[in-house]
Amino acid sequence: MRKRFSLIMAAVLCAAAVGLLGSSVQAASAKKTAANGSAGKPSDSVYTAVVTAEHGLNLRKTMDTDSNGNPTGAKLVAVPNKQVVSILDREAKGWYKVQYKYGKTIYTGYMKGKTYLADNPNVMAVNAGDGKALRLRAKASTADSSKVLAKMPDGSAVEVIEKVSSDWYYVNYEGEIGYAAAKYLKKASTTSKTIDLKDVEFDDITVYFDTKEHALPKVENLPDGVKVTYSSTAKYKDIGDYTVKASFKASKAGVKLVNAEDRTASLSIRVKDGAVYRTRTLRLKVTNPNIRGKGTVMITGPVEKTMTEVNIPKSIKIGGVSFSVTAIYKKAFYKNTSLREAVIPDDVTTIGSYAFYKCTKLREVSMGTGLKQIGKKAFYGDKKLMSIVIKSKKLTKIGSKAFKKVPEDVEINVPNSKVSSYKKLFAGKGLQSTSVIE
């Protein structure tokens, strides 16, 4: 279903603030107000802000406060009025984690200054020309050793933190903070272009589980000049339901967005009926895709036929969800001549036809309490099979020749209460008269 959102007015800022060096008060902008709702990154990830306290604002090492809520953390530096800080994170109770450059020193710490931070008006546009991109660098240098943090497209907006020389600006570009060559920056146009995002779609999607990261819901009808970022870099690998958030910002200077609130959509990861997967040692197939505790799989065979023992697990996890193993598929271990021992768990109800056909070194088999049927020729030709344990009292069907050509002195242990009925059930299924059922 299409999701549309109307513009939400920002809340009014609180007038009081603590931990200040001065007493001048100026309300933060609507953007900062909206970002103060709860802890976590702001809606536009990282932005710059201007200190508006007349006598400066303290940058502190920690967010410690006294019983009255007054900051007590060690002071790193007093940031003067009108200086620009980069806001890295929005913390709880009005705190911000910020970065501040003073001369050659870069400080990172915390400010409690909800009322004393305003939008940075010093926005410039990249003027690289001919559609080229400008490099954002870790150092004010074009030397090869200078790390390139980002490539800023022609016309994109940067927020200036400091003009460090006639050749370099220290800037914030979409969350990356670094140096940009002054000759490729110009004052952003004061001409404002308005883009309405009311027709943007962000729809729920359902995908089937695989072993790699899944695609997220994608925003549709996104106008030119708008950049979208998704809420998380989480690896959506596990089965289940996820909420994905899309946030919007202008990708060029002078662009104003309306109806630009965050959208949300659900990502549902499911298992497809009949899908095939593998563990480290076993291959399997989904027989019931339910992910609420009722899902089932069948074992279709080993990953390698060189395995000598198989202890089939009661359940197998696919994408973090447990699926019960309820069947051994036909020909699952067909002619596996290395197999010597097999243990089948209680939830398995069916052993398919030819499942252990001519496993010529198989000596021991243990079958769990839930077994109901054994398919034809399931153990045909297992000439070294000397011990069969059947714990189930529910076995009602054994296919033809299921135990033909097994040793004549094979011992079959069954529940005491089922000895008589199981002797009749096994009759004519290939056992020799000397075989023992007890």
C-alpha positions in Angstrom: 0.0 0.0 0.0 1.3 3.5 -0.8 2.5 5.3 2.2 2.1 9.1 2.2 3.0 11.5 5.0 2.0 15.0 5.7 4.5 17.6 7.0 4.8 17.7 10.7 5.5 21.0 12.5 8.6 21.0 14.7 8.0 21.3 18.4 8.8 24.5 20.4 12.2 24.5 22.0 12.7 24.5 25.7 13.8 28.0 26.9 16.1 26.9 29.7 19.6 25.2 29.4 22.3 24.2 31.9 26.1 23.9 31.8 26.6 27.3 30.0 29.3 29.9 30.5 27.0 32.7 29.4 23.4 33.7 29.9 22.4 34.8 26.4 19.5 32.6 25.1 18.6 31.9 21.5 16.3 29.1 20.4 17.7 26.4 18.2 16.2 26.0 14.7 13.3 23.7 13.9 15.8 21.2 12.4 17.6 21.0 15.7 14.3 20.8 17.6 13.1 17.8 15.6 16.5 16.1 16.3 16.1 16.4 20.0 13.2 13.9 20.4 15.3 11.0 21.6 18.8 9.6 21.7 20.5 8.5 18.5 21.7 10.0 15.3 19.8 13.1 13.9 17.5 12.6 11.0 20.1 14.0 8.6 22.9 11.9 10.2 25.5 14.6 10.8 25.2 18.4 10.6 27.0 21.5 11.7 25.6 24.1 14.2 26.6 27.5 15.5 27.1 28.3 19.2 24.8 31.2 20.1 25.6 31.6 23.8 27.1 35.1 24.2 29.9 34.0 26.4 30.5 30.6 24.9 29.5 27.0 25.6 31.5 24.3 27.3 32.6 21.1 25.5 32.9 18.4 28.1 34.7 15.0 28.2 31.6 13.2 29.6 27.9 13.7 30.0 28.0 13.5 33.8 25.6 15.7 35.8 24.8 16.4 39.5 21.5 15.7 41.2 20.1 18.9 39.7 21.0 17.9 36.2 23.9 20.4 36.0 26.9 19.2 33.9 29.9 18.1 36.0 32.0 16.4 33.3 35.6 17.6 32.8 35.8 20.6 30.5 37.8 20.1 27.3 37.4 23.6 25.9 35.0 26.6 25.9 33.6 27.0 22.4 33.2 30.7 21.7 30.0 32.3 20.5 29.5 32.1 16.8 31.9 29.2 16.4 30.8 26.1 14.4 30.7 22.6 15.8 29.9 19.4 13.9 27.2 17.3 15.6 28.1 13.7 15.5 25.3 12.2 17.6 22.2 13.2 19.5 22.3 11.8 23.0 19.6 11.6 25.7 18.4 14.6 27.8 19.6 17.4 25.5 23.2 16.2 25.1 25.1 16.3 21.8 28.3 14.5 20.9 30.3 17.1 18.8 33.5 17.7 17.1 35.2 21.1 17.3 38.3 22.3 15.6 40.3 25.0 17.3 43.5 25.9 15.4 45.3 22.6 14.8 43.5 20.8 17.6 40.4 18.8 17.0 38.3 18.1 20.1 35.5 15.5 20.4 33.2 15.7 23.4 29.7 16.5 24.7 27.6 19.6 24.8 24.4 20.2 26.7 23.2 23.1 24.6 19.8 22.4 23.1 18.9 26.1 23.4 22.3 27.4 22.4 22.9 25.7 19.0 21.5 27.1 15.8 21.7 26.2 12.1 25.0 27.0 10.4 24.1 29.5 7.7 27.5 29.2 6.0 26.6 26.8 3.3 28.6 26.6 0.0 28.1 24.8 -3.2 30.7 22.6 -5.0 31.8 24.3 -8.2 34.0 21.7 -9.8 32.5 22.3 -13.3 31.7 19.9 -16.2 29.9 17.5 -13.9 33.1 16.7 -12.0 33.4 15.8 -8.4 35.4 17.6 -5.7 37.5 15.4 -3.3 36.9 15.8 0.4 40.3 15.1 2.0 41.5 14.1 5.5 44.3 16.7 5.3 44.6 20.1 3.7 46.8 18.7 1.0 46.6 17.2 -2.4 49.5 14.9 -1.8 49.0 11.2 -2.6 49.2 10.3 1.0 46.2 12.5 1.8 43.2 10.2 2.3 40.1 11.0 0.2 37.1 10.8 2.4 34.4 11.4 -0.2 33.8 12.6 -3.7 31.3 15.6 -3.7 29.3 16.0 -6.9 29.2 19.3 -8.7 26.4 21.5 -7.2 26.2 19.6 -3.9 26.1 21.5 -0.7 28.7 21.6 2.1 28.5 23.2 5.5 31.6 25.3 6.3 33.1 24.8 9.7 36.2 26.9 9.3 38.2 28.7 6.5 41.7 27.5 7.4 43.5 29.3 4.6 42.9 31.0 1.3 43.2 27.6 -0.3 41.3 25.3 2.0 38.0 25.1 3.9 37.3 22.7 6.8 33.8 21.4 5.9 31.0 18.9 6.6 29.6 17.0 3.6 26.8 14.6 4.5 28.4 13.4 7.6 32.0 13.3 6.5 34.2 16.1 8.0 37.3 17.1 6.1 39.1 19.6 3.9 37.9 20.9 0.5 39.8 23.1 -2.0 38.5 26.7 -1.7 38.8 27.4 -5.4 36.1 24.8 -6.1 33.6 26.1 -3.7 31.2 29.1 -4.1 28.5 30.7 -2.1 25.3 28.7 -2.4 22.6 30.4 -4.5 20.0 32.3 -2.4 17.4 31.2 -5.0 15.4 28.5 -3.4 13.9 25.6 -5.3 11.0 23.7 -3.6 10.6 20.0 -4.1 7.4 18.3 -2.8 7.9 14.7 -1.8 4.2 13.9 -1.3 4.3 11.4 -4.2 7.3 9.5 -3.0 6.4 5.8 -2.4 8.1 3.5 0.1 6.2 0.2 0.0 6.4 -3.0 2.1 8.1 -5.9 0.4 8.4 -9.7 1.1 11.4 -11.6 0.0 12.5 -15.3 0.4 15.4 -16.2 2.6 18.8 -16.9 1.1 22.2 -16.9 2.7 23.3 -13.4 1.8 22.1 -9.9 2.7 18.6 -9.1 1.5 17.7 -6.1 -0.6 15.8 -3.4 1.3 12.5 -1.7 0.2 13.4 1.1 -2.2 12.0 4.6 -2.5 10.1 5.1 -5.8 9.4 8.4 -7.6 12.3 10.2 -6.0 12.7 13.6 -7.6 16.0 14.8 -9.0 17.9 16.8 -6.4 16.9 14.7 -3.4 19.1 12.1 -1.7 17.6 9.2 0.3 19.4 7.2 3.1 18.0 4.1 4.8 17.8 3.7 8.5 20.4 1.1 9.1 23.4 -0.7 7.8 22.3 -3.9 9.5 22.7 -7.1 7.6 19.2 -8.3 7.0 20.1 -11.9 6.9 17.7 -13.6 9.3 14.1 -14.6 8.7 11.5 -12.3 10.3 9.9 -8.9 10.0 11.9 -5.6 9.9 11.0 -1.9 9.8 13.1 0.1 7.4 13.2 3.9 7.6 14.0 6.2 4.6 15.3 9.7 5.3 15.5 12.5 2.8 17.7 15.6 2.3 18.5 17.9 -0.6 21.5 16.9 -2.6 22.0 20.4 -4.0 22.4 23.8 -2.5 19.3 26.1 -2.6 16.8 23.2 -2.5 14.0 23.2 0.0 12.0 20.0 0.7 8.4 19.8 1.8 6.5 16.7 2.9 10.0 15.3 3.6 9.3 13.4 6.8 10.9 10.0 7.2 9.0 7.1 5.7 8.8 3.6 7.0 8.2 0.3 5.2 8.3 -3.3 6.3 10.7 -6.0 5.0 9.4 -9.5 5.6 11.9 -12.3 5.1 10.2 -15.7 4.6 11.0 -19.3 3.7 9.7 -20.7 0.5 8.0 -24.0 0.5 10.2 -26.5 -1.2 13.4 -24.4 -0.9 16.6 -26.4 -0.5 19.4 -25.5 1.9 22.4 -27.2 3.4 24.2 -27.4 6.8 27.9 -28.2 7.1 27.1 -31.9 6.6 23.5 -32.3 5.4 21.3 -31.2 2.6 17.6 -30.5 3.3 14.4 -29.3 1.8 11.6 -27.2 3.4 8.3 -29.1 3.8 6.4 -26.5 5.9 7.6 -22.8 5.6 5.9 -21.7 8.9 8.3 -19.5 10.8 6.3 -19.4 14.1 7.5 -22.7 15.5 5.7 -25.2 13.2 8.1 -25.2 10.2 9.5 -28.6 9.1 12.2 -29.9 6.8 13.3 -33.2 5.4 16.8 -34.5 5.0 17.7 -35.1 1.3 21.2 -36.4 1.7 24.7 -35.7 3.0 26.9 -32.9 1.7 29.7 -35.4 1.1 29.2 -39.2 0.7 32.4 -39.8 2.6 30.7 -39.3 6.0 31.0 -42.4 8.2 28.4 -41.4 10.9 25.2 -39.4 10.7 23.5 -38.1 13.8 20.5 -36.2 12.3 19.6 -33.3 14.5 16.1 -32.8 15.9 15.8 -29.4 14.3 17.8 -27.3 11.9 18.1 -23.5 11.9 17.5 -21.6 8.7 18.0 -17.8 9.0 17.9 -17.9 12.8 14.6 -19.9 12.9 14.3 -23.6 14.0 12.7 -26.1 11.7 11.9 -29.6 12.9 13.4 -32.5 11.0 10.4 -34.8 10.2 11.5 -37.0 7.3 14.4 -38.7 5.6 13.8 -38.2 1.9 13.8 -41.1 -0.7 17.4 -42.1 -1.7 18.8 -39.6 0.9 21.8 -41.9 1.7 21.5 -44.1 -1.4 24.7 -46.2 -1.9 26.6 -44.2 0.7 29.2 -46.9 1.1 31.2 -45.1 3.8 28.3 -44.8 6.3 28.7 -47.0 9.3 26.2 -45.6 11.8 22.9 -43.6 11.6 20.9 -42.0 14.4 17.4 -40.7 13.5 15.7 -38.3 15.9 12.2 -38.5 17.6 10.4 -36.0 15.3 11.2 -38.0 12.1 8.0 -39.8 11.1 9.0 -41.1 7.7 12.1 -42.9 6.2 11.7 -42.7 2.5 12.1 -45.5 -0.1 15.7 -46.4 -0.8 16.8 -44.0 1.9 19.7 -46.2 3.0 19.8 -48.5 0.0 23.0 -50.5 -0.3 24.9 -48.7 2.4 27.2 -51.7 2.5 29.2 -50.7 5.6 26.2 -49.6 7.7 26.3 -51.5 11.0 23.9 -49.7 13.4 20.7 -47.7 13.0 18.7 -46.1 15.8 15.2 -44.7 15.0 13.3 -42.3 17.3 9.9 -42.4 19.0 8.0 -40.6 16.3 8.6 -43.0 13.4 5.4 -44.1 11.5 6.6 -45.6 8.2 9.6 -47.0 6.5 9.6 -47.0 2.7 10.3 -49.8 0.3 13.9 -51.0 0.0 14.9 -48.4 2.6 17.6 -50.7 4.0 17.9 -53.1 1.1 21.4 -54.6 0.6 22.9 -53.3 3.9 24.9 -56.5 4.3 26.7 -55.5 7.5 23.6 -54.1 9.3 23.7 -56.0 12.6 21.7 -53.7 15.0 18.4 -51.9 14.4 16.8 -50.0 17.3 13.2 -48.8 16.9 12.0 -46.7 19.8 8.7 -45.8 18.2 5.4 -47.4 19.1 3.7 -45.7 16.2 5.2 -47.6 13.3 2.3 -48.8 11.0 3.8 -49.3 7.6 7.0 -50.9 6.2 7.5 -51.0 2.4 8.3 -54.1 0.4 11.8 -55.5 0.6 12.7 -52.8 3.1 15.1 -55.1 4.9 16.0 -57.6 2.1 19.6 -58.8 2.0 20.5 -57.6 5.5 22.4 -60.2 7.6 20.3 -63.1 8.7 21.3 -62.7 12.3 20.4 -58.9 12.5 18.9 -57.9 15.9 15.9 -55.6 15.9 15.1 -54.0 19.3 11.6 -52.6 19.6 9.4 -51.5 22.6 8.3 -54.4 24.7 4.7 -53.7 24.2 5.1 -53.9 20.4 7.2 -57.1 19.9 4.2 -59.2 18.9 2.6 -56.7 16.5 5.9 -55.6 15.0 6.9 -59.3 14.2 3.8 -59.4 12.0 4.6 -56.0 10.5 8.1 -57.0 9.5 6.9 -60.3 8.0 7.6 -60.5 4.3 9.7 -57.4 4.3 12.9 -59.2 3.6 14.1 -60.4 6.9 15.4 -64.0 7.3 13.7 -66.4 9.7 16.8 -66.3 11.9 16.5 -62.5 12.4 15.6 -61.5 16.0 12.9 -59.0 16.9 12.9 -58.4 20.6 
